[in-house]
Amino acid sequence: MSCGAIPYYFCFPSISNSSKFPYPKLSPSYGINFAIRCSTSSPGLPVTTERLRSDTPLTGGAFDFERATTSLTKKVLDSPKKVTLVRHGLSSWNEESRVQGSSNLSVLSEKGAMQAERCKMALADMHFDQCFASPISRAKTTAEIIWQGKEEPLVFLDSLKEAHLYFLEGMKNEDAKRIYPKEYTTWREDPSNFCVDGVYPLDKLWGRAHVAWKEILLTPGEQFLVVTHKSILRALICTALGLGPERFRSVDINNGGLCVFKFNKEGEAMLHSLNMTAHMYTDHIYHY
């Protein structure tokens, strides 16, 4: 059986301003479309089940990728990986509009626990070889709820801890803005230049994100779950995409939001999904 892409042409209508032509007329601007016909197909009948390399449907999905981005591991992995990132559920300091940072005093709220349960149900049909989490309370509790009933123990990584924001931590945002206007405004509007006693928290965060990716990706297995905080999630996403700290606020993740990355054996990342939240509002179950 032989197959080929057969072009056929279509043209776009344009509206004439002339009263002689009150209806749309055809313009000479042509486009090209393609139908796939095999020798066993009926003439003119497009075949919609043809697939490209790696069983990728013609209607969507990406090709395999090799040396397309930067390796996060600098080592060949034992297999391709898929990593699902989850932001912890709503916390007590989220509800009180406080700056959280690396403090362990902000705990998962009742609503946050319900969000964690929603994440658990939404991922019920997914298999994960391992779950990694931040040891800070609000993320730890979220991970414990999602991972409950699994045989494999949770793995807590210090590299997944939230950014350290020093004297701002625990302060209500309105108070921090009033008492430390320069520092607070820099953190909110120019975070890569936020500096405390010569230390740039985002530089530290980017370094830990690189460490976290190596710890996760060099673990045997193919599918991993990661539960952590918004700032380190931003760093994980940006480092995987080759973006620096100046792009910190170019991505956002809601409480309970899911992000998915695929990695080839060279440790190169492809962003598959960003901040999926359908499960927060419906009984949606993921099958990606």
Residue frames as qw, qx, qy, qz and C-alpha x, y, z in Angstrom:
[[0.000, 0.890, 0.456, 0.000, 0.00, 0.00, 0.00],
 [0.429, 0.144, -0.001, 0.892, 1.36, 3.44, -0.87],
 [0.123, -0.843, -0.456, 0.258, 0.30, 6.73, 0.64],
 [0.400, 0.236, 0.128, 0.876, 0.80, 10.33, -0.38],
 [0.013, -0.602, -0.378, 0.704, -0.18, 13.83, 0.59],
 [0.293, 0.489, 0.601, 0.560, -2.42, 15.28, -2.11],
 [0.057, -0.250, -0.197, 0.946, -2.83, 19.05, -2.13],
 [0.104, 0.670, 0.654, 0.335, -6.15, 20.66, -2.80],
 [0.190, 0.156, -0.051, 0.968, -6.85, 24.36, -2.89],
 [0.112, -0.768, -0.621, 0.113, -9.31, 26.63, -1.18],
 [0.231, 0.395, 0.057, 0.888, -9.83, 30.36, -1.40],
 [0.152, -0.431, -0.579, 0.675, -10.99, 32.96, 1.04],
 [0.132, 0.792, 0.524, 0.284, -13.95, 35.28, 0.43],
 [0.253, -0.149, -0.158, 0.943, -13.50, 39.02, 0.52],
 [0.152, 0.751, 0.575, -0.287, -16.25, 41.59, 0.86],
 [0.333, 0.351, 0.345, 0.804, -16.67, 44.06, -1.98],
 [0.019, -0.435, -0.347, 0.830, -17.63, 47.65, -1.23],
 [0.163, 0.022, -0.507, -0.846, -19.32, 47.98, -4.59],
 [0.589, 0.161, 0.385, -0.693, -23.11, 48.06, -4.62],
 [0.687, 0.337, -0.475, -0.435, -22.94, 45.81, -7.66],
 [0.604, 0.106, -0.779, 0.127, -21.60, 43.05, -5.49],
 [0.533, -0.588, 0.153, -0.589, -23.72, 42.97, -2.32],
 [0.959, -0.271, 0.051, -0.067, -22.55, 39.44, -1.50],
 [0.486, -0.624, 0.541, 0.286, -19.07, 38.11, -0.78],
 [0.773, 0.582, -0.228, -0.111, -16.99, 37.27, -3.81],
 [0.928, -0.172, 0.077, 0.323, -13.97, 34.98, -4.06],
 [0.019, -0.916, 0.352, 0.189, -10.57, 36.64, -3.89],
 [0.776, 0.479, -0.407, 0.059, -7.47, 35.26, -5.61],
 [0.168, -0.619, 0.683, -0.349, -5.86, 34.53, -2.20],
 [0.878, 0.004, -0.432, -0.208, -5.45, 30.78, -2.18],
 [0.455, -0.574, 0.637, -0.242, -4.45, 28.43, 0.61],
 [0.576, 0.263, -0.757, -0.162, -3.25, 24.85, 0.39],
 [0.729, -0.346, 0.435, -0.400, -4.59, 21.95, 2.38],
 [0.246, 0.366, -0.885, -0.149, -3.55, 18.32, 2.27],
 [0.895, -0.114, 0.124, -0.412, -5.54, 15.12, 2.25],
 [0.202, -0.440, 0.871, 0.081, -3.78, 11.80, 2.79],
 [0.864, 0.244, -0.055, -0.436, -4.82, 9.12, 0.32],
 [0.426, -0.352, 0.825, 0.118, -3.61, 5.56, 0.25],
 [0.237, 0.180, -0.767, -0.569, -3.86, 3.22, -2.70],
 [0.149, -0.300, -0.942, 0.018, -6.54, 1.23, -0.89],
 [0.106, 0.429, 0.451, -0.776, -8.59, 4.32, -0.02],
 [0.377, 0.722, 0.574, 0.080, -11.64, 5.53, -1.86],
 [0.393, 0.380, 0.168, 0.820, -10.76, 8.48, -4.14],
 [0.113, -0.611, -0.067, -0.781, -11.00, 11.81, -2.36],
 [0.725, -0.619, -0.255, -0.161, -11.55, 10.23, 1.05],
 [0.062, 0.727, -0.544, 0.415, -9.01, 11.59, 3.57],
 [0.789, -0.175, -0.565, 0.168, -7.48, 9.00, 5.86],
 [0.271, -0.819, 0.167, -0.477, -7.52, 10.44, 9.38],
 [0.876, -0.470, 0.110, -0.010, -5.87, 7.52, 11.16],
 [0.747, 0.445, -0.237, 0.433, -2.43, 7.86, 9.55],
 [0.574, -0.801, 0.022, 0.168, 0.29, 8.50, 12.09],
 [0.366, 0.809, -0.411, 0.206, 3.76, 9.97, 12.05],
 [0.539, 0.282, -0.694, 0.386, 6.88, 8.75, 13.83],
 [0.068, 0.065, -0.744, 0.661, 6.54, 7.58, 17.44],
 [0.117, -0.514, -0.849, -0.039, 2.83, 6.96, 16.96],
 [0.003, -0.365, -0.234, 0.901, 2.09, 10.68, 17.06],
 [0.389, 0.666, 0.635, -0.031, -1.35, 11.53, 15.58],
 [0.343, 0.366, 0.319, 0.804, -1.39, 13.96, 12.71],
 [0.206, -0.808, -0.401, -0.380, -4.02, 15.96, 14.55],
 [0.299, -0.877, 0.186, -0.328, -1.75, 16.98, 17.40],
 [0.874, -0.421, 0.144, 0.195, 1.06, 16.16, 19.78],
 [0.031, 0.870, -0.451, -0.196, 4.76, 16.81, 19.46],
 [0.810, 0.388, -0.432, 0.080, 7.44, 14.81, 17.69],
 [0.836, -0.369, -0.123, 0.388, 10.16, 13.14, 19.68],
 [0.103, 0.968, -0.189, 0.130, 12.94, 15.56, 20.53],
 [0.883, -0.125, -0.027, 0.453, 16.67, 15.03, 20.55],
 [0.500, -0.147, 0.005, 0.853, 19.24, 17.66, 21.56],
 [0.052, 0.731, 0.450, 0.510, 16.48, 20.24, 21.18],
 [0.343, -0.894, 0.007, -0.289, 17.03, 21.89, 24.55],
 [0.120, 0.640, -0.653, 0.388, 19.62, 21.90, 27.33],
 [0.706, -0.163, -0.684, 0.087, 20.24, 18.78, 29.41],
 [0.469, -0.756, 0.119, -0.441, 19.42, 19.24, 33.09],
 [0.907, -0.391, 0.156, 0.016, 21.46, 16.23, 34.15],
 [0.181, 0.773, -0.593, -0.136, 24.51, 16.24, 31.85],
 [0.264, -0.219, 0.939, -0.019, 24.13, 12.47, 32.07],
 [0.469, -0.042, -0.685, -0.555, 22.17, 9.95, 30.05],
 [0.614, -0.210, 0.413, -0.639, 19.08, 8.75, 31.95],
 [0.309, -0.064, 0.949, -0.001, 18.09, 5.11, 32.28],
 [0.203, 0.523, 0.796, 0.226, 14.81, 5.90, 30.48],
 [0.067, -0.473, -0.219, -0.851, 12.64, 8.82, 29.35],
 [0.145, -0.299, -0.707, 0.625, 10.79, 10.44, 32.27],
 [0.193, -0.644, -0.411, -0.616, 7.49, 12.16, 32.91],
 [0.282, -0.154, -0.575, 0.752, 7.30, 14.46, 35.93],
 [0.228, -0.738, -0.493, -0.401, 4.08, 15.90, 37.35],
 [0.235, 0.112, -0.404, 0.877, 4.57, 18.98, 39.54],
 [0.342, -0.702, -0.595, -0.189, 1.91, 19.93, 42.13],
 [0.008, 0.457, -0.311, 0.833, 1.64, 23.09, 44.19],
 [0.128, -0.199, -0.843, 0.483, 0.48, 22.48, 47.76],
 [0.149, -0.710, -0.651, -0.225, -3.10, 23.25, 48.77],
 [0.109, -0.803, -0.024, -0.585, -4.21, 26.53, 50.30],
 [0.545, -0.065, -0.596, 0.586, -2.35, 27.31, 53.52],
 [0.303, -0.760, -0.468, 0.334, -3.17, 29.32, 56.62],
 [0.260, -0.531, 0.103, 0.800, -0.85, 32.14, 55.52],
 [0.106, 0.249, 0.651, 0.709, -2.31, 32.09, 52.00],
 [0.193, -0.713, -0.656, -0.153, -5.69, 32.78, 53.61],
 [0.359, -0.798, -0.230, 0.426, -4.22, 35.53, 55.80],
 [0.474, 0.842, 0.008, 0.256, -2.30, 37.14, 52.90],
 [0.506, -0.775, 0.328, 0.191, 1.08, 36.73, 54.58],
 [0.433, 0.681, -0.587, -0.069, 4.51, 36.37, 52.99],
 [0.970, -0.218, 0.026, -0.103, 5.34, 32.67, 53.41],
 [0.205, 0.732, -0.646, 0.073, 8.81, 31.92, 52.15],
 [0.532, 0.206, -0.814, 0.108, 10.58, 29.03, 53.84],
 [0.365, -0.314, 0.536, -0.694, 8.72, 29.34, 57.15],
 [0.285, -0.105, -0.951, -0.057, 7.30, 26.14, 58.58],
 [0.141, 0.216, 0.601, -0.756, 4.63, 28.01, 60.57],
 [0.560, 0.239, -0.166, -0.776, 2.14, 28.20, 57.70],
 [0.351, -0.012, 0.933, -0.078, 0.11, 24.98, 57.68],
 [0.125, -0.215, -0.780, -0.574, -2.36, 23.41, 55.27],
 [0.409, -0.010, 0.275, -0.870, -5.82, 24.85, 55.87],
 [0.580, 0.239, 0.717, -0.303, -9.09, 22.92, 55.83],
 [0.633, 0.695, 0.029, -0.339, -9.75, 24.15, 52.29],
 [0.183, 0.686, -0.683, -0.173, -6.18, 23.25, 51.35],
 [0.381, -0.153, 0.905, -0.112, -6.71, 19.69, 52.58],
 [0.668, 0.497, 0.462, -0.306, -9.82, 19.45, 50.40],
 [0.460, 0.779, -0.319, -0.283, -7.76, 20.66, 47.43],
 [0.091, -0.490, 0.866, 0.050, -5.18, 17.98, 48.16],
 [0.571, 0.168, 0.773, -0.220, -7.96, 15.38, 48.18],
 [0.628, 0.696, 0.105, -0.332, -9.10, 16.68, 44.78],
 [0.224, 0.705, -0.644, -0.196, -5.56, 16.26, 43.47],
 [0.357, -0.217, 0.903, -0.096, -5.51, 12.69, 44.80],
 [0.648, 0.421, 0.578, -0.261, -8.78, 11.84, 43.03],
 [0.501, 0.790, -0.143, -0.325, -7.73, 13.58, 39.81],
 [0.208, 0.635, -0.739, -0.088, -4.51, 11.53, 39.69],
 [0.758, -0.192, 0.541, -0.310, -6.10, 8.24, 40.81],
 [0.914, 0.367, 0.168, -0.044, -5.68, 6.61, 37.41],
 [0.404, 0.799, -0.421, 0.143, -2.05, 7.70, 37.05],
 [0.924, -0.234, -0.131, 0.272, 0.87, 5.49, 38.04],
 [0.073, 0.899, -0.365, 0.231, 3.85, 7.12, 39.72],
 [0.801, 0.122, -0.500, 0.307, 7.05, 5.28, 40.61],
 [0.496, -0.223, -0.436, 0.717, 7.96, 7.79, 43.28],
 [0.097, -0.917, -0.289, -0.258, 6.73, 10.94, 44.99],
 [0.500, 0.054, -0.263, 0.823, 9.15, 13.71, 45.99],
 [0.217, -0.872, -0.379, -0.222, 8.09, 16.55, 48.26],
 [0.095, 0.614, -0.348, 0.702, 9.29, 19.55, 50.21],
 [0.458, -0.234, -0.767, 0.384, 9.61, 18.78, 53.93],
 [0.105, -0.071, 0.237, -0.963, 7.98, 22.12, 54.83],
 [0.310, 0.210, 0.772, -0.514, 4.62, 21.50, 56.53],
 [0.564, 0.481, 0.159, -0.652, 2.09, 22.76, 53.96],
 [0.545, 0.473, -0.590, -0.363, 3.71, 20.82, 51.10],
 [0.032, 0.214, -0.958, 0.190, 4.49, 17.78, 53.27],
 [0.442, 0.235, 0.678, -0.539, 0.86, 17.43, 54.37],
 [0.627, 0.510, -0.133, -0.573, -0.40, 17.89, 50.80],
 [0.395, 0.424, -0.796, -0.176, 1.94, 15.13, 49.61],
 [0.155, -0.069, 0.922, -0.348, 0.88, 12.81, 52.45],
 [0.595, 0.361, 0.403, -0.594, -2.79, 13.20, 51.44],
 [0.623, 0.549, -0.346, -0.436, -2.13, 12.61, 47.74],
 [0.382, 0.426, -0.820, -0.006, 0.26, 9.69, 48.33],
 [0.556, -0.238, 0.610, -0.511, -1.81, 7.96, 51.01],
 [0.902, 0.150, 0.309, -0.263, -2.14, 4.22, 50.41],
 [0.651, 0.647, -0.397, -0.010, 0.93, 3.93, 48.16],
 [0.945, -0.203, -0.103, 0.233, 3.58, 1.31, 48.91],
 [0.602, 0.344, -0.144, 0.706, 6.58, 3.47, 48.07],
 [0.375, -0.657, -0.356, 0.549, 7.55, 5.89, 50.87],
 [0.200, 0.973, 0.092, 0.075, 7.53, 9.63, 50.29],
 [0.708, 0.023, -0.046, 0.705, 10.93, 11.13, 49.57],
 [0.113, -0.969, -0.169, 0.143, 11.50, 14.58, 51.09],
 [0.673, 0.296, 0.055, 0.676, 14.12, 16.77, 49.42],
 [0.289, -0.670, -0.172, 0.662, 15.61, 19.91, 50.96],
 [0.225, -0.063, 0.468, 0.853, 16.19, 21.11, 47.40],
 [0.095, -0.541, -0.687, -0.475, 12.39, 21.45, 47.07],
 [0.241, -0.596, -0.492, 0.587, 12.08, 23.90, 49.97],
 [0.201, 0.911, 0.335, 0.131, 10.58, 27.31, 49.32],
 [0.402, 0.590, -0.138, 0.687, 12.62, 30.49, 48.81],
 [0.486, -0.473, -0.447, 0.583, 14.02, 32.07, 51.99],
 [0.110, 0.761, 0.264, 0.582, 12.63, 35.62, 52.30],
 [0.363, 0.135, -0.442, 0.809, 14.25, 36.58, 55.59],
 [0.029, 0.187, 0.498, -0.846, 12.51, 39.35, 57.58],
 [0.447, 0.005, -0.290, -0.846, 9.51, 39.46, 55.23],
 [0.426, -0.132, -0.885, -0.134, 8.38, 35.97, 56.19],
 [0.234, -0.454, -0.778, 0.367, 5.22, 35.90, 58.28],
 [0.046, 0.329, 0.147, -0.932, 4.37, 39.53, 57.66],
 [0.464, 0.677, 0.545, -0.172, 1.04, 40.46, 56.14],
 [0.546, 0.392, 0.363, 0.646, 1.61, 41.82, 52.67],
 [0.014, -0.907, -0.223, -0.356, 0.12, 45.20, 53.55],
 [0.559, -0.807, 0.106, 0.158, 2.43, 45.53, 56.57],
 [0.746, -0.117, 0.339, 0.561, 5.52, 44.40, 54.66],
 [0.389, 0.637, 0.334, 0.575, 4.79, 46.99, 51.99],
 [0.215, -0.942, -0.103, -0.237, 4.40, 49.73, 54.62],
 [0.647, -0.711, 0.211, 0.180, 7.39, 48.85, 56.85],
 [0.524, -0.328, 0.572, 0.540, 9.85, 47.71, 54.16],
 [0.560, 0.714, 0.154, -0.391, 8.62, 49.54, 51.03],
 [0.243, 0.709, -0.586, -0.309, 11.88, 49.28, 49.07],
 [0.174, -0.258, 0.950, 0.023, 12.55, 45.60, 49.80],
 [0.527, 0.351, 0.711, -0.306, 8.93, 44.54, 49.40],
 [0.534, 0.732, -0.004, -0.424, 8.49, 46.40, 46.11],
 [0.150, 0.597, -0.744, -0.261, 11.72, 44.91, 44.75],
 [0.329, -0.044, 0.939, -0.091, 10.56, 41.41, 45.68],
 [0.536, 0.529, 0.572, -0.326, 7.21, 41.95, 43.98],
 [0.496, 0.827, 0.039, -0.260, 8.29, 43.94, 40.92],
 [0.462, 0.720, -0.517, 0.039, 11.96, 43.05, 40.34],
 [0.884, -0.430, 0.139, -0.118, 12.51, 39.78, 42.25],
 [0.885, 0.240, -0.129, 0.377, 15.77, 38.79, 40.57],
 [0.305, 0.557, -0.283, 0.719, 17.34, 41.91, 42.14],
 [0.651, -0.688, -0.028, -0.320, 15.86, 41.34, 45.59],
 [0.607, 0.325, -0.553, 0.469, 18.89, 41.17, 47.89],
 [0.626, -0.757, -0.019, -0.187, 19.35, 40.77, 51.65],
 [0.543, -0.710, 0.421, 0.153, 22.83, 41.30, 53.14],
 [0.059, 0.594, -0.698, -0.395, 24.45, 40.54, 49.81],
 [0.313, 0.062, 0.946, 0.058, 22.40, 37.38, 49.22],
 [0.464, 0.152, -0.338, -0.805, 20.06, 37.06, 46.24],
 [0.630, -0.005, 0.669, -0.394, 17.31, 34.57, 47.21],
 [0.817, 0.478, 0.050, -0.318, 16.42, 33.78, 43.60],
 [0.386, 0.627, -0.677, -0.017, 20.01, 32.88, 42.76],
 [0.274, -0.266, 0.864, -0.327, 19.91, 30.42, 45.65],
 [0.730, 0.258, 0.429, -0.465, 16.52, 29.15, 44.47],
 [0.695, 0.593, -0.309, -0.264, 17.75, 28.58, 40.90],
 [0.147, 0.518, -0.835, 0.115, 20.72, 26.64, 42.24],
 [0.448, -0.058, 0.798, -0.399, 18.46, 24.39, 44.31],
 [0.768, 0.422, 0.117, -0.466, 16.13, 23.87, 41.35],
 [0.538, 0.570, -0.608, -0.130, 19.03, 22.47, 39.33],
 [0.081, -0.310, 0.898, -0.303, 19.94, 20.19, 42.23],
 [0.633, 0.144, 0.539, -0.537, 16.31, 19.04, 42.58],
 [0.755, 0.486, -0.202, -0.392, 16.02, 18.16, 38.89],
 [0.371, 0.481, -0.793, 0.038, 19.14, 16.02, 39.07],
 [0.280, -0.156, 0.833, -0.450, 17.96, 14.25, 42.22],
 [0.709, 0.291, 0.354, -0.536, 14.58, 13.51, 40.63],
 [0.715, 0.558, -0.268, -0.326, 15.64, 12.59, 37.11],
 [0.308, 0.493, -0.810, 0.077, 18.53, 10.34, 38.13],
 [0.544, -0.131, 0.689, -0.460, 16.18, 8.23, 40.27],
 [0.024, 0.035, 0.943, 0.330, 15.23, 4.86, 38.68],
 [0.285, 0.566, 0.692, -0.346, 11.70, 4.91, 37.29],
 [0.256, 0.319, 0.559, 0.721, 9.75, 6.63, 34.54],
 [0.208, -0.698, -0.374, -0.575, 6.93, 8.62, 36.16],
 [0.385, -0.146, -0.548, 0.728, 7.36, 10.88, 39.16],
 [0.221, -0.853, -0.403, -0.249, 5.16, 13.13, 41.27],
 [0.412, 0.089, -0.311, 0.852, 6.60, 16.27, 42.89],
 [0.284, -0.832, -0.459, -0.129, 4.73, 18.29, 45.56],
 [0.500, -0.132, -0.194, 0.833, 6.17, 21.65, 46.54],
 [0.053, -0.726, -0.320, 0.607, 5.72, 25.46, 46.67],
 [0.482, 0.841, 0.241, -0.047, 5.04, 28.19, 44.12],
 [0.029, 0.906, -0.371, -0.201, 8.40, 29.94, 44.06],
 [0.402, -0.385, 0.798, 0.231, 10.46, 26.76, 43.75],
 [0.637, 0.448, 0.627, 0.032, 7.94, 25.51, 41.16],
 [0.362, 0.919, -0.016, -0.154, 8.56, 28.66, 39.15],
 [0.155, -0.736, 0.627, 0.203, 12.29, 28.00, 39.43],
 [0.596, -0.028, 0.794, 0.114, 11.87, 24.35, 38.38],
 [0.595, 0.682, 0.424, -0.030, 9.82, 25.36, 35.35],
 [0.219, 0.944, -0.197, -0.150, 12.15, 28.17, 34.33],
 [0.311, -0.594, 0.713, 0.207, 15.34, 26.14, 34.74],
 [0.655, 0.186, 0.726, 0.096, 13.83, 23.31, 32.70],
 [0.515, 0.786, 0.334, 0.071, 13.05, 25.81, 29.94],
 [0.641, 0.165, 0.055, 0.747, 16.42, 27.55, 30.14],
 [0.055, -0.845, -0.182, -0.499, 15.05, 30.79, 31.64],
 [0.395, 0.190, -0.503, 0.745, 16.88, 32.87, 34.21],
 [0.194, -0.446, -0.659, 0.574, 15.68, 34.45, 37.49],
 [0.108, 0.206, -0.057, -0.971, 14.59, 37.59, 35.66],
 [0.451, -0.117, -0.612, -0.639, 11.72, 35.50, 34.22],
 [0.019, -0.048, -0.874, 0.483, 10.56, 34.38, 37.68],
 [0.365, 0.384, 0.509, -0.679, 7.11, 35.97, 37.45],
 [0.365, 0.275, -0.537, -0.709, 6.49, 34.93, 33.85],
 [0.503, -0.164, -0.819, -0.224, 4.75, 31.74, 35.07],
 [0.427, -0.312, 0.416, -0.740, 2.19, 31.17, 37.80],
 [0.421, -0.099, -0.899, -0.073, 0.74, 28.09, 39.50],
 [0.570, -0.496, -0.042, -0.654, -2.46, 28.00, 41.55],
 [0.420, -0.321, 0.752, -0.393, -2.83, 26.08, 44.79],
 [0.732, 0.144, 0.641, -0.181, -3.35, 22.48, 43.71],
 [0.585, 0.708, -0.198, -0.341, -2.34, 23.29, 40.13],
 [0.860, -0.091, 0.449, 0.227, -0.55, 20.61, 38.08],
 [0.324, 0.787, -0.416, -0.320, 2.30, 21.00, 35.59],
 [0.937, 0.018, 0.338, 0.086, 3.75, 18.17, 33.50],
 [0.127, 0.767, -0.551, -0.302, 7.18, 17.81, 31.92],
 [0.981, 0.165, 0.085, 0.057, 8.52, 15.10, 29.65],
 [0.201, -0.781, 0.547, 0.224, 12.24, 14.34, 29.52],
 [0.851, 0.404, -0.328, -0.061, 14.17, 12.39, 26.93],
 [0.923, -0.224, -0.135, 0.283, 17.11, 10.16, 27.89],
 [0.513, 0.387, -0.149, 0.751, 19.51, 13.07, 27.48],
 [0.306, -0.489, -0.504, 0.643, 17.74, 14.91, 30.30],
 [0.002, -0.087, -0.247, -0.965, 16.20, 17.53, 28.01],
 [0.199, 0.404, 0.684, -0.574, 12.81, 18.94, 29.03],
 [0.116, -0.298, -0.561, -0.764, 9.61, 19.50, 27.10],
 [0.285, 0.101, 0.486, -0.820, 6.76, 21.31, 28.86],
 [0.060, -0.278, -0.912, -0.295, 3.61, 19.24, 28.36],
 [0.280, -0.750, -0.532, -0.277, 1.05, 21.06, 30.56],
 [0.231, 0.204, -0.350, 0.885, 1.11, 24.19, 32.70],
 [0.213, 0.018, 0.455, -0.864, -1.07, 24.95, 35.74],
 [0.407, -0.271, -0.749, -0.446, -3.89, 22.48, 35.05],
 [0.166, -0.051, 0.580, -0.796, -6.74, 23.25, 37.48],
 [0.552, -0.168, -0.511, -0.637, -9.85, 21.58, 36.03],
 [0.572, -0.232, -0.773, 0.144, -9.86, 19.17, 38.99],
 [0.113, -0.069, -0.479, 0.868, -10.23, 22.08, 41.40],
 [0.407, 0.140, 0.067, -0.900, -13.70, 22.90, 40.05],
 [0.822, 0.122, -0.280, -0.481, -14.95, 19.58, 38.62],
 [0.842, -0.292, 0.448, -0.068, -14.49, 15.84, 39.16],
 [0.633, 0.677, -0.357, -0.113, -12.03, 15.73, 36.27],
 [0.831, -0.349, 0.398, 0.173, -9.64, 12.76, 36.21],
 [0.205, 0.777, -0.490, -0.339, -6.40, 12.99, 34.24],
 [0.931, 0.094, 0.345, 0.071, -5.23, 10.32, 31.80],
 [0.340, 0.866, -0.341, -0.135, -2.24, 12.01, 30.18]]
